[in-house]
């Protein structure tokens, strides 16, 4: 009986030992993950001209004693505003933690600007290990990509079509375009006038606290306002520089636009009379002066003749 127990134990060990050795020979796992912080979303950088700059860094941790070869694929909505550029495959050495980078760019200015910052685009990276044509394992990671909020209220002026005279007013239009990617509002609207202290802009209060939606590509939905330019009756004739500025609620930035306006002063009529009118009375008759006017030359001549006459007479009587 004792010999049978020993034989049975040897038999069990012979069965279990290959299993244990097989488990030890299984290769350690590898891991795919994000080095870039993508929680909860990854926000790209946006330039003023809507150029997109961004990159995602991914690590692969290989704990095996042999190198790891992976094929990489990227899955995203190609109708979205982003392009992704990364390697198609990587090789990670044994017992190494390696990384690779995926660059993000914009498809077009219009697509990027029309992409709402409140939405995101899902981006998936799949790493697949294959032996020959047979897949032996794969892992995938996902991130949501979005854009920052961008505010840009731009005013523009349509100059008045009518002539502005002193003591009168003309209407003109100011348009405010929202060239950002999110709804904005005008907090302050103000005018600055140079060289013309008697000129004023009326109606700016209607711009304040006005919400301006994102302007479309042809700018047809820009916010438009009708204002007045008023010149006082004492305004001199000159060219005036008028600047209008609006302040954005989103980024608290003030942007302005300028136009030149010519103010025309009415001509002053002067009463100019001809020389003949000087001798004409208001009733149409000539002015009758009792004493004729004598010139200085005539007076001197008369005195000279009198002097000669007296001298001649004295000589005659001597």
FENLIN-V719292 format. One record per pair of residues at least 6 apart in sequence whose ideal C-beta (glycine too) atoms are under 8 Angstrom apart, sorted by sequence separation. I is the first residue (numbers start at 1). J is the second residue. If there is no record, write none. Layout:
i: (I,I)
j: (J,J)
This chain:
i: (36,46,47,62,76,92,106,115,129,130,164,178,193,215,247,248,280,281,45,46,128,129,163,193,215,247,248,279,280,44,45,60,76,90,129,162,193,213,246,279,44,45,128,129,161,162,191,245,246,44,60,74,90,128,160,176,191,212,245,246,127,160,212,245,42,74,126,127,160,244,245,87,126,127,159,191,210,229,243,244,42,72,86,126,158,190,243,244,72,86,125,157,158,189,243,72,86,124,125,157,158,189,242,71,72,85,86,124,125,157,158,241,242,38,71,72,84,85,124,156,157,189,207,241,242,36,70,84,85,123,155,156,189,206,241,242,36,69,70,84,85,122,123,155,156,188,240,36,69,70,83,122,123,155,156,186,187,239,240,34,35,36,69,70,82,83,122,123,154,155,186,187,203,239,240,34,35,68,82,83,102,121,122,153,154,186,203,204,239,240,34,35,67,68,82,83,120,121,153,185,186,203,238,239,33,34,67,81,82,120,121,153,154,185,202,203,238,32,33,67,68,81,120,152,153,185,186,201,202,237,32,67,80,81,119,152,153,184,185,201,202,236,237,31,32,33,66,74,152,183,184,201,202,235,237,31,52,65,117,151,183,200,201,236,30,31,52,56,60,62,64,65,81,117,150,183,199,200,235,30,62,64,80,81,117,149,150,151,153,176,183,199,30,60,62,63,115,117,149,150,182,199,229,231,30,62,81,117,149,151,153,169,174,181,198,199,29,30,62,81,147,176,178,180,198,28,61,62,80,112,177,178,196,28,61,62,176,178,179,198,199,27,60,90,178,198,27,30,44,59,60,177,198,27,59,60,82,84,86,196,207,59,60,81,204,58,80,82,104,199,201,57,58,177,196,57,58,195,199,201,57,58,77,175,178,195,196,56,57,76,77,177,178,195,196,55,56,76,176,177,194,195,55,76,175,176,193,194,55,56,75,76,175,176,193,54,55,74,75,175,176,193,194,54,74,75,174,175,192,193,53,54,74,75,173,174,191,192,52,53,73,74,173,191,52,72,73,173,174,191,192,51,52,72,172,173,190,191,51,72,73,171,172,189,190,50,71,72,171,172,189,70,71,171,172,188,189,70,170,171,188,189,50,70,71,153,169,170,188,44,49,52,69,169,186,187,68,69,169,186,187,30,50,168,169,186,187,199,50,82,168,185,186,35,117,118,167,184,185,192,199,116,117,164,166,167,184,185,187,46,81,113,115,116,165,166,167,184,188,56,58,60,114,164,166,196,113,166,167,182,76,112,160,166,166,174,176,180,166,41,58,174,157,56,157,172,155,155,54,155,32,153,32,52,153,152,151,153,164,166,151,164,165,166,30,151,152,163,164,165,166,114,151,153,155,157,159,164,165,166,42,44,46,113,149,154,155,156,157,160,163,165,41,42,44,46,151,153,155,157,159,41,42,43,44,45,152,154,40,41,42,43,44,46,48,38,41,43,38,32,34,36,110,31,32,33,30,32,34)
j: (42,52,53,68,82,98,112,121,135,136,170,184,199,221,253,254,286,287,52,53,135,136,170,200,222,254,255,286,287,52,53,68,84,98,137,170,201,221,254,287,53,54,137,138,170,171,200,254,255,54,70,84,100,138,170,186,201,222,255,256,138,171,223,256,54,86,138,139,172,256,257,100,139,140,172,204,223,242,256,257,56,86,100,140,172,204,257,258,87,101,140,172,173,204,258,88,102,140,141,173,174,205,258,88,89,102,103,141,142,174,175,258,259,56,89,90,102,103,142,174,175,207,225,259,260,55,89,103,104,142,174,175,208,225,260,261,56,89,90,104,105,142,143,175,176,208,260,57,90,91,104,143,144,176,177,207,208,260,261,56,57,58,91,92,104,105,144,145,176,177,208,209,225,261,262,57,58,91,105,106,125,144,145,176,177,209,226,227,262,263,58,59,91,92,106,107,144,145,177,209,210,227,262,263,58,59,92,106,107,145,146,178,179,210,227,228,263,58,59,93,94,107,146,178,179,211,212,227,228,263,59,94,107,108,146,179,180,211,212,228,229,263,264,59,60,61,94,102,180,211,212,229,230,263,265,60,81,94,146,180,212,229,230,265,60,61,82,86,90,92,94,95,111,147,180,213,229,230,265,61,93,95,111,112,148,180,181,182,184,207,214,230,62,92,94,95,147,149,181,182,214,231,261,263,63,95,114,150,182,184,186,202,207,214,231,232,63,64,96,115,181,210,212,214,232,63,96,97,115,147,212,213,231,64,97,98,212,214,215,234,235,64,97,127,215,235,65,68,82,97,98,215,236,66,98,99,121,123,125,235,246,99,100,121,244,99,121,123,145,240,242,99,100,219,238,100,101,238,242,244,101,102,121,219,222,239,240,101,102,121,122,222,223,240,241,101,102,122,222,223,240,241,102,123,222,223,240,241,103,104,123,124,223,224,241,103,104,123,124,224,225,242,243,104,124,125,224,225,242,243,104,105,125,126,224,225,242,243,104,105,125,126,225,243,105,125,126,226,227,244,245,105,106,126,226,227,244,245,106,127,128,226,227,244,245,106,127,128,227,228,245,127,128,228,229,245,246,128,228,229,246,247,109,129,130,212,228,229,247,104,109,112,129,229,246,247,129,130,230,247,248,92,112,230,231,248,249,261,113,145,231,248,249,99,181,182,231,248,249,256,263,181,182,229,231,232,249,250,252,112,147,179,181,182,231,232,233,250,254,123,125,127,181,231,233,263,181,234,235,250,145,181,229,235,236,244,246,250,237,120,141,257,242,143,244,259,244,245,145,246,125,246,127,147,248,248,248,250,261,263,249,262,263,264,129,250,251,262,263,264,265,214,251,253,255,257,259,264,265,266,143,145,147,214,250,255,256,257,258,261,264,266,143,144,146,148,253,255,257,259,261,144,145,146,147,148,255,257,144,145,146,147,148,150,152,143,146,148,144,139,141,143,217,139,140,141,139,141,143)
